[in-house]
Amino acid sequence: MSGSMMVLTAASAFVLTHFLLSHPLRRPLVQALGEKGFTILYSSVALATFAATVHFYKAAPTTTPLWAVGDGLWAVVTVAMLFASILLLGSFIRNPALPGAAKSAATAQATGVYAVTRHPMMWSFAIWGVSHILVYPVEKNIILAGAIIVLALVGAALQDRKKAMQDPQGWIAWESRTSYWPFAAIVQKRARFGGFGAHAIGGGIVLWLLATWAHIPLAGWAAGIWRWLA
């Protein structure tokens, strides 16, 4: 089996086990193992499959890029990653989907990143995946980043379904004020653009600068604005 196929196998296992354990198998396993036992099982499987994916990714040969990557594409990805960083940092405050959220979905206000999409964290991961495919179009990276995209976007859709079952009235009310697809609720005038807090804008910029700079010592090449400044 080729190196890329090993990455595909491990990445597929990582994604599929996540979906199975998070949705159809969660309830029976919690009943059999208890919450603590299930958490241990879930974490162990996720860690093992992710570690296998990373191992095979490192071992797989770097194939010829499928397309040339110039400064224009890098500029697009740099802006996209700033947007993703803002979505990610903004998702940690006033997110009704997070466990133990102080506000219910029925009363939460769709402002800032939630006016953009009700799944800002998931979309930040998806944008990360697309961005990394665009600037590093080799087989093993396309597989890994593609797995992250599938995990994020399919996971977001499954989360909508599960939340609607757990809190039908509240989640449906939240869905009426937000959108799965970025900016759809704003275009449809169900939400208004704005209201981004300092944690989203400031935190997102800091994360973007640090994460793109980290490519220099970790990957050996500059990313983001450091591509032009370094």
C-alpha positions as CSV (number, residue, x, y, z in Angstrom):
1,M,0.0,0.0,0.0
2,S,1.4,3.4,-1.0
3,G,2.2,6.1,1.5
4,S,-0.8,8.2,0.4
5,M,-3.1,5.3,0.8
6,M,-1.9,4.7,4.3
7,V,-2.7,8.4,5.1
8,L,-6.1,8.0,3.6
9,T,-6.8,4.8,5.6
10,A,-5.8,6.4,8.9
11,A,-7.5,9.7,8.2
12,S,-10.7,7.9,7.2
13,A,-10.6,5.9,10.5
14,F,-10.1,9.1,12.4
15,V,-13.2,10.8,10.8
16,L,-15.5,7.7,10.8
17,T,-14.8,6.8,14.4
18,H,-15.5,10.4,15.4
19,F,-18.8,10.4,13.7
20,L,-19.8,6.9,15.0
21,L,-18.8,7.6,18.6
22,S,-20.3,11.1,18.6
23,H,-23.7,10.1,17.2
24,P,-25.1,6.6,16.8
25,L,-22.9,4.8,19.2
26,R,-22.7,7.5,21.9
27,R,-25.9,6.6,23.8
28,P,-25.5,2.8,24.0
29,L,-21.8,3.2,25.0
30,V,-22.6,5.8,27.7
31,Q,-25.2,3.4,29.1
32,A,-22.7,0.5,29.1
33,L,-19.6,2.4,30.2
34,G,-20.9,5.5,31.9
35,E,-19.9,9.1,31.0
36,K,-16.4,8.7,32.3
37,G,-15.8,5.4,30.6
38,F,-17.1,6.7,27.3
39,T,-14.9,9.8,27.5
40,I,-11.9,7.6,28.0
41,L,-12.9,5.3,25.1
42,Y,-13.6,8.3,22.8
43,S,-10.4,10.1,23.7
44,S,-8.3,6.9,23.3
45,V,-9.8,6.1,19.8
46,A,-9.4,9.8,18.7
47,L,-5.8,10.0,19.9
48,A,-4.8,6.6,18.4
49,T,-6.4,7.3,15.0
50,F,-5.0,10.9,14.9
51,A,-1.5,9.7,15.9
52,A,-1.6,7.1,13.1
53,T,-2.6,9.7,10.6
54,V,0.2,12.0,11.6
55,H,2.7,9.0,11.6
56,F,1.7,8.0,8.1
57,Y,1.6,11.6,6.9
58,K,5.2,12.1,8.0
59,A,6.3,8.8,6.4
60,A,4.5,9.3,3.1
61,P,6.6,10.7,0.3
62,T,6.0,14.3,-0.9
63,T,4.5,14.0,-4.4
64,T,4.7,16.6,-7.2
65,P,2.3,19.5,-6.5
66,L,-0.8,19.4,-8.7
67,W,-0.6,23.1,-9.5
68,A,1.8,26.0,-9.2
69,V,1.4,28.2,-6.2
70,G,2.3,31.8,-6.6
71,D,2.1,35.0,-4.6
72,G,-1.5,35.6,-5.7
73,L,-2.8,32.4,-4.3
74,W,-0.7,32.9,-1.1
75,A,-2.3,36.4,-0.7
76,V,-5.8,34.8,-1.0
77,V,-5.0,32.2,1.6
78,T,-3.4,34.7,3.9
79,V,-6.6,36.7,4.1
80,A,-8.7,33.5,4.3
81,M,-6.7,32.3,7.3
82,L,-7.2,35.7,9.1
83,F,-10.9,35.3,8.6
84,A,-10.7,31.7,9.9
85,S,-8.7,32.9,13.0
86,I,-11.4,35.5,13.8
87,L,-14.1,32.8,13.4
88,L,-12.3,30.5,15.7
89,L,-11.5,33.0,18.5
90,G,-15.0,34.4,18.3
91,S,-16.6,31.0,18.7
92,F,-15.4,30.6,22.3
93,I,-17.7,33.4,23.7
94,R,-21.5,33.2,23.8
95,N,-21.7,29.9,21.8
96,P,-24.9,28.1,22.7
97,A,-23.6,24.9,21.1
98,L,-20.8,24.5,23.6
99,P,-21.5,22.2,26.6
100,G,-22.6,24.2,29.6
101,A,-23.3,27.4,27.7
102,A,-24.7,30.0,29.9
103,K,-27.4,31.1,27.4
104,S,-29.7,28.7,25.6
105,A,-30.1,28.6,21.9
106,A,-33.6,30.1,22.3
107,T,-32.4,33.4,23.8
108,A,-28.9,33.7,22.4
109,Q,-28.3,36.7,20.0
110,A,-26.7,36.1,16.6
111,T,-24.0,38.8,16.6
112,G,-20.4,38.8,15.5
113,V,-19.2,35.5,14.2
114,Y,-22.6,33.9,14.8
115,A,-24.2,36.4,12.4
116,V,-21.8,35.0,9.8
117,T,-22.5,31.3,10.6
118,R,-23.8,29.4,13.6
119,H,-20.8,27.1,13.2
120,P,-17.8,29.5,13.3
121,M,-15.4,27.0,14.8
122,M,-16.3,24.3,12.3
123,W,-16.0,26.7,9.4
124,S,-12.6,27.9,10.7
125,F,-11.3,24.3,10.5
126,A,-12.8,23.9,7.0
127,I,-11.2,27.1,5.8
128,W,-7.9,25.9,7.3
129,G,-8.2,22.7,5.3
130,V,-9.1,24.5,2.0
131,S,-6.3,27.0,2.5
132,H,-3.7,24.3,3.1
133,I,-4.8,22.4,0.0
134,L,-4.5,25.5,-2.1
135,V,-0.9,26.3,-1.1
136,Y,0.4,22.7,-0.6
137,P,-1.3,20.6,-3.3
138,V,0.5,17.3,-2.7
139,E,-1.4,14.0,-2.3
140,K,-0.8,13.4,1.4
141,N,-1.7,17.0,2.4
142,I,-4.9,17.0,0.2
143,I,-6.0,13.8,2.0
144,L,-5.3,15.1,5.5
145,A,-6.8,18.6,4.9
146,G,-9.7,17.0,3.1
147,A,-10.4,14.8,6.1
148,I,-10.4,17.9,8.3
149,I,-12.9,19.6,6.0
150,V,-15.2,16.6,6.0
151,L,-15.0,16.3,9.8
152,A,-15.8,20.0,10.2
153,L,-18.6,20.5,7.8
154,V,-20.4,17.1,8.1
155,G,-19.9,17.3,11.8
156,A,-21.6,20.8,11.9
157,A,-24.6,19.4,10.0
158,L,-24.8,16.4,12.3
159,Q,-24.6,18.8,15.3
160,D,-27.6,20.7,14.0
161,R,-29.6,17.5,13.9
162,K,-28.6,16.3,17.3
163,K,-29.2,19.8,18.9
164,A,-32.6,19.9,17.3
165,M,-33.5,16.6,18.9
166,Q,-32.2,17.6,22.3
167,D,-33.8,21.1,22.3
168,P,-36.3,21.3,19.5
169,Q,-37.8,24.6,20.3
170,G,-34.6,26.4,21.3
171,W,-32.4,25.1,18.5
172,I,-35.0,25.8,15.8
173,A,-35.3,29.4,17.1
174,W,-31.5,29.7,16.9
175,E,-31.5,28.3,13.4
176,S,-34.1,30.8,12.3
177,R,-31.6,33.6,13.3
178,T,-28.5,32.0,11.9
179,S,-27.2,30.0,8.9
180,Y,-25.1,27.0,8.3
181,W,-23.5,28.6,5.3
182,P,-21.3,31.7,6.0
183,F,-23.1,35.0,5.4
184,A,-26.4,33.3,4.2
185,A,-28.4,34.7,7.2
186,I,-27.0,38.2,6.5
187,V,-27.9,38.1,2.8
188,Q,-31.4,36.8,3.7
189,K,-31.6,39.7,6.3
190,R,-32.1,37.2,9.2
191,A,-28.9,38.6,10.8
192,R,-26.9,41.8,10.7
193,F,-23.2,42.0,10.1
194,G,-21.3,43.5,13.0
195,G,-20.9,43.1,16.7
196,F,-17.5,41.4,16.6
197,G,-15.9,41.6,20.1
198,A,-12.2,42.3,20.8
199,H,-11.8,38.6,21.6
200,A,-12.7,37.8,18.0
201,I,-10.9,40.6,16.2
202,G,-7.9,41.1,18.5
203,G,-7.6,37.5,19.4
204,G,-8.0,36.4,15.8
205,I,-5.2,38.7,14.6
206,V,-2.8,37.5,17.3
207,L,-3.6,33.9,16.6
208,W,-3.2,34.5,12.8
209,L,0.2,36.2,13.3
210,L,1.5,33.5,15.7
211,A,0.2,30.5,13.7
212,T,1.6,31.8,10.4
213,W,4.9,32.7,12.0
214,A,5.2,29.2,13.5
215,H,5.4,27.7,10.0
216,I,9.0,29.1,9.8
217,P,10.5,27.0,12.6
218,L,8.1,24.1,12.3
219,A,7.7,23.6,8.5
220,G,10.8,25.4,7.3
221,W,9.0,27.9,5.2
222,A,7.2,31.2,5.8
223,A,3.4,31.5,5.6
224,G,1.0,34.4,5.8
225,I,2.4,37.9,5.8
226,W,5.8,36.5,7.0
227,R,6.2,35.2,3.4
228,W,6.8,38.8,2.4
229,L,8.3,40.1,5.7
230,A,10.7,37.3,6.7
